[in-house]
């Protein structure tokens, strides 16, 4: 760090120029990012994806379907609207309710717009169709692509809303911490540069991978919070050193001390984000990549750009001082630390009771993959989809697509018998409502009847196209309708059981139940690996940093308890429907993302506090005095940093896209618990109770006497 500090102080003007040029270039790319985001990121390379691709390429089924919903519209209006859409030449085919009574019920009707795999820019297609139906009252476009586009739009609005709420409050916190306007705004400048630059880099990755719409919110949420936190630590140390040293020396010491803490903190966050890569689901890959990029950019900006700005403005950092901030430790914090030291057992008991109460609702947690309910109720695409679902009972049943493969093909007696046997096995299942096949299509019940019909030339010419609808070479398509909701646990179990069944032919499954089953299985199968990576890596890093067994062990246990309480509070707010929130399930990604992010973030405060306690302990080997001094000297900065994190992430509580709202609230609650109950009560109380054994390390003689840690 000393070498880096020398380079920064010597070439700070060149560093500023490089950052300016880099920012301009990446900002140009960043502007394009919103238009490149598609889908919610719930995608994995499993059977479902293979089957859906096979349906399109082999059986010529639509690659995408949109719905036009008609509410209280006349047949003339329906016909005119569909004619206008057909003239656009975008849809491969249109299924009209005027030609299919199943799509018409009372005053509600809907049409299906089918698109083939050549249609790549579905966002533009949605725009064109909406423009064509604009002005038609009671006519709404909905479906996957339309809903995803609206979520993208809502996400961008949410980002602007969250910034409008969070940044002004963050400025107030920074003003209270530093006292001057210039010092308060520098972290915001660094944060904006970090986020915009990361957006620019992510745009470059859009050529090699699909990007989830949710990164539009996660990157700014994490980037702004971390950048401002890092800047808070470094500027605070710089101002402390500036009181007794020159500007250059103060910057060098700030890089060598606070900069080291920043890098350590980033490593901890990196571990959590990197661990998500083990889950082969697109959204986790996206968030891991975006998160690691923004953390890298935040660290780089904090230890190069920020010190260079400090060297440029020098003592003008105190310009426009509106509050006089007293240097050094506060008497109130020292009194509080002494209070904690006198009552460690009581405070540990009280803290654990509070956290335990928060954990109770976890037992009721219901996880689900975000769907149309991610959108606010105000969006027409959600209203139309829910109306269509309610009137036609779309959610009461679900479709599974089975592709069966047989080496000797299906166009022979043995193949037909195997086909009929598979159909009968499916129909024997109590959860199967119907099976579409060549037999059900012409209402014959035996292979013999089919073969007899095929011997009549006139009938054969009609049945051959039907046969080719279900059979292509060695592959057979079997659409199965289940009397189960596709998102239900029962439907997932059905898909899992049939995927593992021993049958006479090889089968693959696709469809909504299979999609849900694969996503859930991937997460639950890999969550143990994710936890092992995060916990073991954190333990090793803390053990090496502090040369102690108890300190990392306590940190991990306390973090797990704090995060468990966070999840319980999320269930209370969202699932139980409190604080003005409509009742909803917890998004499947929330526990993984919040745990992965917050576990690393909370280590930032742990390291900052324990390192100062360790530094004091090394002077006089008095654990109680060291804990009081460490808590007194760090409480203000930890509280300020936590407040920054809480207001930046908590501002997303006022947004509309439900998964983003849950992530923001989850991180804010977790940080609040960590910075208050855990960091101010549990950590110092346990330091007092364990005494000198906090610093015990195996294979050493007695408690370890640490070296000075700067």
N, C-alpha and C positions, 0 to 999 in steps of 0.2 A: 504493500500500500504506500510505502514511503516513495518508491520509484514512481508510482502513478501520481502521487501528489506533486512531485517535482516536475513531472511532465506537464501536468495541468497548469500549474502556476507559471511555468515558463512559456508555454505556447497557448495561453488561454484565448488570445485573439484569433488565432488560426482555428481553434476548436469551435469558437462561436460562428465563424464563417462557414465551416464545414456543416455545422448543425443547421444553419440558415438555409444553405443550398439543399441539404438532405430534406429538410422540412418542405420546401417549395416543391421539389420533385415528387415526394410521397403524397403531398396534399393533392396534387393533380390526379394521382391514381386513386386517392381516397374518395374523391367525389363520385367515382364510378361504382363504389362498393355496394350501395343499397340496391342498385339495379341488377346486381349479380347474385343476390341472395335468393335462394329458392328452397322451399320445403322446410319442414320443422326439424329435419336431421334424424328422424327416427327411421333409420335404414341400416340393414345389416346384410352381408352377403351370405344368406342362408338359402334353404329350400324355397321359401316364399319368393325371394327375388328371382331365383332360377326359373320357377314355375311361371311367374308373371312375364318374364322375358320370353319364355317358350310359348305362352299363349299368344303373344304378339307376333313373334317371328314365324312360328310353325302353324298355328291355328287361326291366324289373322283376326284375333280379337282386338278390340280397341286398346290402345296403350293408355289412354286417358279419357275420362267421361266427365262432362259438365252437365248441370241440370238447369233448365229454365222453368221456374215455378210460376204458375198462373193462379192468382187469387181473385175469384169473382170476375173472370174475363169471359167474353163471349167466344164462340167458336171462330167467328170472323177475326177477332183480335188475335187469337192463337195462331190461326193460319197466316195472317199478315205478318205477325212477328217472326214466325219460323221461316217464312219466305224471305224476309229481309236478312235473316241470319244465313240462310242458304246461299244468298247472292254474294255473301262475303267470300265464299269458296274456302273457308277455313276447316269446316268439319268434314270428316270422311263420310259420315252418314248421320241422319237425324231421325230419331224415333219419336213420332208425334203421338200425343194423347188422342188425337182425332182418329188415329188408326189402331190404337191399342187401348181398349177399355180399362185395362189394368192400371193405366196411368191417369185415370180420370175418376174422381170421387166427389160427389156433391158439387161444391163450388170450387174445389181445388183440383188442379191438373199440373202435370209436369212433363217436359220433353227431355230426352236424352240426346246430348250432342257428343258423338264419338269421334275421337282423333287417333290417328295412327302414330307410329314411332317417329315419323319424319317431322312431326310437329315438335320443334325443340323450344321455341320461345313462347311458352304458354302464358306468360305474363302479358305479352303483346296481344295474344289471342283474346284474353280476358278483357283487355282495354277495348279492342275492336268490337267485341260482342256487346259490351256494356254501352258503347257509343251508339250501336245500332238500335238498342232497345231503350235508350235514354228518352224519358218523357212518357213512356207507357206506364201508366199507373197500375200497380198490382202485378207487374212483371219483373222478376228478379233472377239474376244469374247466381248460381251457387255451385258447390262441388269443391273438390280438393284444391285445384289450381286457383279458383276464385277466393277461397278461404285463406290459402297461404299468402296470396297477394294482399289481402286485407290485413292479415297478421303482420306482414312486412310494413304496410302503411301505418298500422297502429303502433308498431315497435318504434318507428321513427318519430311519431308524435310523442310516444312515451319517453323517448330519450330527451326530447326538447323539454317536456314537462318536468322530468326528473332533474335536469340541469337547472331549470328555472327555479326549482324549489331548493335543491341541495347546495348549489354553488353559493348563493347569497348567505346561507347559514354557515357554510364552510368559511366564508370570508370573515364573518363575525367571530368564529372560533379562532381563526388565525390572528385577527386583530387583538383579541384578548390574550393570545399567547405571546405576540411580538410587540404590540402597541403601535406600530407604524403601518401606514397604508402600503408603502413600497414592499416591506418585508412580507406583508400579508398577500400581496398579489403575485410575488415571484413564484411561489409553489403552484398557483393556478396556471401561470404561463407554462411552467414545466409540464404540468399535467395535460394541458391541451396539446402541446407539442408531442407528448408521448402517445396520446390516444390517436391523433390524426396520423402520425407516422406509422403506427401499428395498423390502422385501417389501410394505409397505402400498401404496406407489405402484404396484408391479407388479400388485397386485390390481385396481387401477382400470383397467389396460390389458387385463385379461382380457375385458372387454366388447367390445373391438374387434379382438382377435387371439387365436389359440390360443397357449397357453404350454406350453413343453416341460417335462417333469418334471426335466430336468437343471439348470434354473435354481435349483432348491432347494439344490443343492450349490455351484454356481459363484458365486452372489451372496455367500453367507457366506464362502467360501474367499477371494474377492478383497476383499470388504468388510472383513473382520476384519484381514487381512494389511496392506492399505493404510492403514486407519485407525490401527492400532497403529504402523506405520512412520512415518506422518505425525506422530503424537503424539510418538513418540520423538524425531524431529528438532526439533519445536517446544519440547518440554519441556527437552531438552538445551540448546538455545540460551537458553531462559529462565533456566535455572539458572546458566549461565555469566554472563549479564548481571546476575543478581540479586546476585552477589557484589560488584558495584561500583555498582549503581544501585537505585532504588526499585522496588517491585513493579510499579507502573504503567509506569514507563519500561522495565523489563525485558520486560514483556509487549508493549509497543509495538515494541521492537527485534526481539523474537522473531517477531512478525507480519511485520514489514518484511523480515526476512532469511530465516528458515526458512520463513515463509509464502510468500515468493516462490519458493523451491525447491519447495515442495509444489505450488503452482499449475503450475510448469513441469513437474514430474513427472507431474501429472495430465493435462496437455496431451499429453505423450508417450504415456501409456496410452490417452488418448482417440483418438489417431491410429490406434493398433493396433486398438482396438475398433471405431471408426468405419469402418475399412477393411473389416471383415467384412460391412458392409451391402451391399457390391457383390455379394456372393454371395446369390442369390435362393433360399436354402434356409431354411426356417422356423427351424431351430435356430440358425443364425448370426444371423438377425434378432433372435431372442430373447436370445441371449447378448450381442449388441452393445447392445441396448436395456438389458437388466438390468445389464450391465457399466458402461455410461456413466452410468446412474442411480446405481449404488452408488459410482462414482468421484466423481461430482458431490456426492453426499451426504457422502462422506468428506472432500472438500476443504472443503465448507461447514461441516461440524462441526469440522474442524481449525483453521479460521481465525476461527470465531465462538464455537462452543460451548466448545471447549477453552480458549481464552484467558479466556473468561468464568468458567470453573471455576477457573482459576488465580487470577484476581482475587478470587474468592469465598473460596477457602481460604488465599490468601496464603502465608505461610511454613509453614502447617500441611502443606504438601506434603512437608516433611521429617519429618512425624510418623511414629512407629514405625520409626525408622531401625534396621535390623538389620545393615547393612554400611556401612562407611565407604568411599566412593568418592572417590579422589583426583582433584581438579580438574586440568584441563590435560592435556597430552600425556604419554603413557607413555614411559619411557626405552626399554623393550623395542621399542615401535613405531618409535622413532627409530633404534635399532640395526638393526632389520629394514630400514627404508628406506635406510639407509646401505649395508647389505649388497647390496640390489638395485641401487643406483647404481654399485657397484663391478664388477658382473658382468652388465651388461645383455644382451650377446650370448648368453652361456651360458643365462641364464634365459629369453630369448625362444625359444631353440632347445628347451630342456627343455619349456616350456609348450606349444609347437606340437606336439612329439612326443606329449605326453600327450593333447592334444585330437585329434590325428590318429588315435591308436589308438582313441579313442572314436567317431570318425566311420566307421571301417571297416564295422561291421554295417549301416550305412544302405543299402548296396547290396542287402541282402536284405529290406528293409522291404516288407511286404504290408499294404495298407490294405483295410479292409472296413467296410461299414455295420453298426453294432451290431445284433444280433438277440437271440434268446433266450439266447445265451451271455453277455449282459450281466448276467443274473441269477445269483446264487450257486446252486450245485448243490443247496443245501438246500431250495429252493423247489419245491413240488409241481408248479407250472405248467411249470417248465422240465423236470423229470423226465418228466412225462407227454408233453410235446411231443417230447422226444428219443426216448422209447420208441415213440411213434406214428411218428415219422420213420424210426427204425431198422427197425421191423417192416414198414412199408408202403412204404419207399423213397421217401418224399415228396420228398426232396432230390435224387433222381436225375433227376427230370424237372421241367419247369416249364411254366406256361401263359401264353401270350400271347393277349390279346384284341384282335382287329383289328376296327375299325369302318370299313367302306368306304361311300362315298357316291357315288351316281350320280344325275344330274339327272333322267333319264327313268325312274327307279325300277327295280325288279327284277322286277316281276310281269308280265313279257312275255318273248318269246323272246330278244330282244337282251340283256335284263337277266339272264336265266337263263344265257345263253352266257357273259356277262362273269363271272357268279358261278362257273361251272364252270371257266373259264380261270384265275381267281384261285386256286381250290382246287388245280388241277393244278400251277400255278407253285409253290405252297407245298409240295406233296407231292414235287416234284422236288428240293427242298432236302434235303441229306443230314442236316441237324440237326432236321428236322421228323419227329416220330414219328406224328402223326395230325392230321387236320383234321375238326372237327365241322361238318356242313352238312346241308342238306335232302337231299342226295344220299346222304351216308354214313348218315343216320338211317334211310332206308328201303332202303339198299343197292342203289341204282341208279347206273349209271356214265355215263349220258348225259342230256342235256336232253330228247331225244325220249322217253325212257322216263318221265321225270317228267311231261311233258305228256300222255302217253298215260294215265297213272294219274289225272291230274287231270280227264280227260274222263269218267271213271266217277263218277256222282253219289255213290254210297255211299263210294267211296274218297276223293273230293274233300272230303267233310265231315270225314274223319279227317285229311287232309293239310293242310287250311287252318290249323288251330291250330298245327301243326308249322311251317308256313311263317311264321306270325306270330311264332313264337319267335325266328326268325333275321332276319326282315325287318320293319321298321317304317318305312313311307313310303319315303324315298329312302336309308335307312340299313340296312346289312347287318352282322350280327354274325357274325364268324368266330373261334371259339375254336380255338387252335392249341396242340398239345402238343409241346414240344421235348424231345429226348433230352439236355438239358443242365441242369445245376444253375442255378437262377435267379440265384444270386449269382456265378456264374463269369464270367470275362472273355469267354469264348466266347459266352455268352448275351447279354452286353452288346453285343458286336460284331454279333451276329445282329440285335438290336433296332435298332441304329444303321444297319446296312446296309439293312434293309427299310424303315426310315423314309425313307431317301434314294433308294429305288428308283423308277425311272420306270415307272409302271403305267398301265393304261387307266382306272383309277378312282382317286379320292382316298382315301387310307387314313390312319387314326390307330391307334397302338399303345398298349396298356396292359398291365399285368401286372408281375410281379416283375422279370423281366429289363429291361423298359423303365424301371421305377422306378429300378433300380440304375444303368442307363446314364445317365439324366437327372441323377441326383445326382452321379455321378462326373464327367460332362461339365461340369456347372455349376461344380464346384469347380476342376477342372483348367483350364477355359477362363478362369476369373476370377482364378486364383491369381497370374498375372503382374501383373494390375491391382492386386491387393491389395499385392503386394510393392513395386510402383512407388510406390504411395501412401505406404506406411510408410517406405520408404527415402528417397525424395525429400523428404518432409515433415520427417523427422528430420534429414536433412542440412542443410536450409535453416534449421531452428530452431537447431541447434547452431552453424552457421556465423554466424548473426546474434548468438547469445548470446556466442560466444567470438571472433568476428571472425577466424576461422581456417579454412583449407581442410583442413589435415592432421588436425586434431583430430576433426571429424565423420567424415572419411573413415576414419580408424583405428577410431573407435568402431563404425561400421557393419560394417566388415570383421571386427573382433573379435567382434561380436555374432553375425554369421552363422556364423563358425567355432564359437563356443561353442554355439549352438543346433543346429548340425549334429552336434556331439559329443553333445549331449543326446538327439537322436533316435536316434543309434547305440546309446546306453546303454539307451534304451527298448526297442529291438529286442532287445538282449541279454537284458534282464530278462523281457520279456513274450513276445516271439515265439520266442526260444530256450528260454524256460521255466527261468530261473534264480532263485535266492533264494526258493525255495518257491512260485513262481508257476506255475500251469498254462499250458502253451503256448497262445497265442492270437494272433490277428492284432491289428494296431494299428488302433484305431477311426479311421475316415476323417477325423473332425473334429480329431483330436489335433494333427497338424502345424500346421494353420491356427490353432487356438485358442492353443496354447502359443507359437507364433511371435508372434502378434498381441499377446498379453498380456505375454510376457517381454521382447519388444523394447522396449516402453514402460517396463516396470518397471526394466530394467537401465539405462536412460538416467537414472533417478533417481540411482543410485550414480555414474554417469559425471559427471553435472552437479555433484553434491555434491563429488566429488574434484577435478575439473578447475577448478571455480570457486575452490576454496581455493588450488590451485596458481597459478591466474591472479592471484588477489589478492596472493599472496606475490611473484610475478614482477614485478608492477607496482611493487613497492617498490624492488627492487635490480637487476632485469633479469638475475638469475643463475638460469638454468633448473634447474640441478642442486639448488641450495639450495631453490628454490621447490618442486621436486618432493618433496624430503625433508620439508620443513615441511608441505606439503599432505597427503602420505601419513600423516605422523605425527599430524596434528591430526584427520584424518577416519577413520582406520582403525578405531578403536574403535566409532564410531557406525555406520559402514557395516557392520561385522561384526555388531553388535547388530541392526541393521535387517534384514540378510540372514538372521540366525538366526530372527528373528520370522517372516519370510516362509517360511522353510524348514519350521519346525515347524507353522505353521498349514496350509500346503498339503500338506506331507509327511505330516501326520496322516491324510490321505485314502488313504494307502497301505494303511492297516489297515481300509479299508472293503470292501464286497462288490460293488458295482456296477462292472463292469470299466471302462467309459469314464471314470467319475469317478475311479477308482483311477489310471488312466493319466494323466489331466489333473493330478491332485495330485502324482504322482511326477514327471511331466515338468516342472512348474513348479519343484518343489523342487530337482531336479537342475540345471536351467538357472540358477536363482538361486545355487546353491552354486558352480557353475563360474564364474559371472560375478563373484561377490564374492570368490572366492579366486584362481583361476588368472589370470583376466583383470584384475580390478581391482587385485590386490596384486602381480602379477608382470608381466603384459604391458604394462599402461598405463604404470606408472612406468619400465619398461625402455625402452619406445619413446619416452617423453618424454625420457629421457636421450640416446638415440641420435640423435634428430632435433634436439635442442638448441633454438637460437633459432628454427629453421624451423617449430617447432610453432605459432608465432604469426604465420606468414607469411600475408598476405592479398593477392590480386592488386590491382593499381592503387594500391598503397601503397608508399612508399619504404622498402624493407628490411623487416625483421621488425617486426611491429606492437607498439607498446608499449601494453598495455591500460590502461584506466582502472580505478580501484578498483571491484571488483564485490562488492556486498554482498547 
